[in-house]
Amino acid sequence: MMMARTDEAAGDALALRECETIEEFEQCVALQRSVFGFPDIEVSPRRHFIVSRRAGGWTLGAFDVEELVGFVHHLAAVRGAEVYGYSHMLAVKREYQNRGVGAQLKWAQRERALKEGRRLIRWTWDPLQARNAHFNLNRLGVVVRSYAVNFYGTDYSVPADEREHAPGLDSDRLFAEWELDTERVVRLARGEEMELPETPAAAVSIPPDWTALIKRDAAAARCELLRVRAEFQGALKSGLVCRGFARDPEHPRYLFYR
């Protein structure tokens, strides 16, 4: 899933509702352009939102009066006989970031999925983005059991005005598995804390500021990506599961448990 910067503080009072009209889907398209800075070929078009809704998916929007300020796009996915949710994209308007809008949208997505009888939502995120790692693992309670190499091809997660410093970076991704009715997720949904064991079986550190590293030294960033890839794959291959993230400002790291 493409993610804008996630939100830490309590959100303002916004109206959360499903996007249904062509005009609302047009706002989703415009919000992608302003938040992610994608080239047009990478932007999910209005047609995509309309077709996925017809096929069993939906888009939840956060509205300030009639203005769309954030959305999460949820697809219907199939694995064998199981139908589950796939969260394709979360975007929040820049002026509304760090105000809890992303968290509101994700918890509303969970509630809607549970009402539909779903027990799992999956999505991807960039393993080098510490802020999203904290949001997904610590605040939402996802787990990671798989790592995808160069999942999207050339990566556009770097801001548009900084891509010249990092042409051709691989778009490695972690797969979040949000098991909606586990004890940890239920307690986090209620606003409770549920600490993981103090001593993990393994850890994989990442650069504290990935975007700054790309801008400063693209070759070093590429080396770090390859190191993180190898260490993450090694931990998963040994049977460990990533369940937490340490927000150390100097040495942020993923935490693995048996």
N, C-alpha and C positions, 0 to 999 in steps of 0.2 A: 504494500500500500504506500502511495506517496503521502508524505506527511509534512505539513508546515511545522514551524516551531511550536512545541506543545506548551500548554498553559499551566501555571503553577498556582495562581491565586484563585480565590473563590470567584465564580463568574457573576456577572451582572444579570439582572432579570431580563431575560430574552424569551421570546416565544419560540418553542421548538415544535416543528410540525413537518409532515412529509411534503416534499416538493412534488407538485402535481401538474402544474401548468407549463406551457412552452416558455412563458416569460420567466418563470422561476428557474427552469433549466438553462435558459440563456444567462441568467445571473451566475449559475454554477460554472459555466464556461468562462465568463468574464473573471470570476474569482480565481480560477486556476491560473489564468494569464498574469494577474496582478501578484499572486502569492508565490508561484513557482517560477515564473519567467520562462516557461517552456517555449520552444519554437512551436509553431502551429501544428506541425506534424505529430507532436507529442501530446497535444491537448485532447482530452476526451470530449467529443462533440455532443451537441444537443441530442442527436440521434441515438447515441450510446445510452444516455440516461433514459430516454423514452423506451428503447427496446429492452433494456435490462429490467425496467419496471414491469413491462408486459410479461417478461419471462420469470417473474417471481422476486425480483430485487426491489430495492427502494432507496430513496435518498432522503435523509433527514436534514432539514435545514434549521439554522438558528437565525431568527429574524429580529431586527431592531425596527419595530413597526413593520414596514413592508420591505425594508432593505435586507437582503441576504448577507449575513456577515460571517457565516461558516456553514459547512455541510460535511456529512459523512455519507459516502456512497457504498451501499451494501448490495452484494450480488448473491444469488442463489447458487450454491456449488454442490457437486455430487462426488462422493467417494464410495464406490461400490453401491450398496443399498442405502447408505447414509446421505441425507441432505443436511448441509450445514451452511453457515454464512461465510462469505469472503468479503472482507472490507477493502475495497479497491482504493479509496482515496479519502483523506481527511484534510480539509483546508479551512483556515481561519483568516479573515481579513487582518492585515498587519496592525491596524489601529486597535483591534480587539484581542490581539494575542497577549498572553500572560494575564488573562482575566478569567481563566477557568472555562472558556467556551469549548475547547477541545474535550475536556473531561466531561462536561455536560452532554456533549454529543455522543461520546463513547458509552456512557452509562445509559443514555436513552436508547442507543443501539442495542445494548445488552437486554434491556427490558423488552423491547419490541421483539427481538429474536427469541427470547424465552416464551413469550406469549404465542409465538408461532411453533413452539415445540422444539426449537433448536437448542443444542447443548454446546456447540462449538462455533467460534468465529476465528478465521485465520487471516493474516495479512503479512506484509513484509516491511522491513525497515533497514536502513543503512547501518551496518554494524559499527561504523566509525562515529556515529552521531550520539554523543553521550546524553544529550537532553532527551532524545526520543527513547533511548535505552532506559533511563530512569522512569520516564512516564509509563512505558509499556510494562516493564518488569516490576517496578516497585509500587506504582500507583494503581495499575489495572490488574496486576497479578498474572500476566501471561507467562508461559514457559516456552523455551526454545529447544527443539530437538533436531532441527535441520538447518543447513547453511547452503545457500545457492550462489554459485560462482558466476559473475557477470550476467545477472538475471535479465536485465533489460538491455544489454549492450551498452553503448556509450552513455555515461551517467550524466543526467541533467539535474541532479540534486544540488549541485554547487550553484550558488547564485549567478545569474546571467552575466553580471559585470565582472565576475571573477573566473569564468571558464577559460579564458585565454591562458591562465596560469596552469591549467590541468587538463589539457586535451587528451582524450582517450582513456581516462581512468575507468577501470572496470566497475560495473554496478553490482558489486556483491551485495547480497541481502540475507538477513535472518528471517526465518519464518516464525511469526508469533502464533502460538496456539492459545486462544483464550477459552479455557474450559469454564463455561459460564456458571456452573452450579457447584464448583468445588468450595470447600470450606473457606479457603483463603480469599477467593474472589467474592464470595457472599459477604464476608466480613469487611473487605475493602469497599464493597458497594454501600455498606452501612456507615462508612466513614471510620471504621475501626482499624487499628494497627494489628498486623500479624507478622511478627519478626521471623526471619529465617534463622536456622542454626548459625551460631557465631563462626564456626570453622567450616568453610567450604572445602570440597574435595579438590578443587582446582580453580584457577582464576586466569583471565586473559585481559591484560591491560590495553587501553587504547589511548591515543593522544588526547590531552585535555581540551584542545581547540583544533579540531580537524580542518575547519575552513581556513583558519589562520596558517596552518601548516601547508596546505595546498598553495596558498598565495605566496608563502615565503620560500618554499622549496618543494616543487612538484615531484622531483626525483625521490626525495626523502619520504614524501607522502605515499608514493607508489610502493616503496619498500615497506612502509608500515602496513599498508593494505595487505601485502603478501604475507607479512609476519602474522597479522591478526587472522587472516584466512587459515594459515597452516595450524596455528595454535587452536583455533576454534574447531576446525575439522578434527584435529587430534583428540580434543576433549570429548566431542560427540561420538567419535568412533570408539572410544574406550567405554562407552555406555553412560556417560554423565549427561545430565540435563541442566541447562542454564535456567536458573530461577530468580536471580537477583542481580543487582548492580550497585557497586560501591561508588558514591559520588565524590571521591577524594579529588580535590581541585588539582593536585599534582599528578596523581596516578589513578584515574578512574578505571574501573575494571569490572568485567562480567564475572559472576560467581556461579560455580557449577556444583551440583550435588548428585549423590547417587540415588 
